[in-house]
Amino acid sequence: MTDVLATGNLVWEVSAQVAAVPPDLPTDPSAAFGAVLRNLVSLREDGGGSAANTCVHLAQAGLRIVFVGRAGTDGAGRNALRSLTRHGIDARIELMPGRRTKHNLFLVPSDGSEPVLRVGVPEQVAPPLPIDAVEPDLLATARILHLDRASATELALAQARGGAPVTLDLHTDPGRPVAQTRLEALLPLLDVLMVSHDAAAARARRLGIDPDPAACARSLAALGIPWVVVTRGALGAVACECDHPAFPVPPVPVARRIDPTGAGDAFMAALIAGRLNGAPFAVTCARAAQAGALACGRLGARP
């Protein structure tokens, strides 16, 4: 049986540790990389994307992972596919002829400050995955469906689960009203929600709710979501179990902070593992904080 099923389009990422990031950095990833070449300290290339990164952590923990997605037939898409299979993931990827693959550039200052992201979405990028790309038997039998967005496809997949466990890692609050409506329909279907405080606060303000992290966590748990975690970066997180008070998740000290890019994905993987293993929520949150801190000690989003 599949432990975790995840979906999404593949991404190729370059993580460049640099001595300094210029203030007038170009928005195009290739131009931005050229602008920092003289300041380059170290470089790492690997596949990316939040759900895929979380799956890599889970596969390393020995769980059986299936990732269904799309990519172009360019080098970035083929390399991203190879990365998933190298990590032991059953990657069911449609490589689409004539299509290209999204790519990200993370510029990581060597002083440990926040990375700067430049996103490359090429013309003829691979389109989003349709719901019928996921086999019904796989969708029905996977122990957890993990999502990293609230698109129409993800909502339809969650609804088709018929109450089986679904997890969501939400980074940003949807801007368009139709996307906000989809998110509100998806939230009650979740077993685990991890959401950035920025996204949770934006939703709270839109609904006239207190944007404080604990208030955000309580309001989301009140929708019937068993586990809710509102992340706060270096400040840790606030967690709330349905029908229980919210509680703080203290940050774990990082001996040498190199790159925080993959901390949230590592945190999410620990939450999923805890849910699958039947671990107590507070214990799982503490382990997730440790996993996130460990991820900050290396360059790039993947182990």
Summary of the structure (lengths in Angstrom):
residues: 303
radius of gyration: 18.6
end to end distance: 24.8
largest distance: 54.3
contacts: 1067
relative contact order: 0.15
helix: 39%
strand: 27%
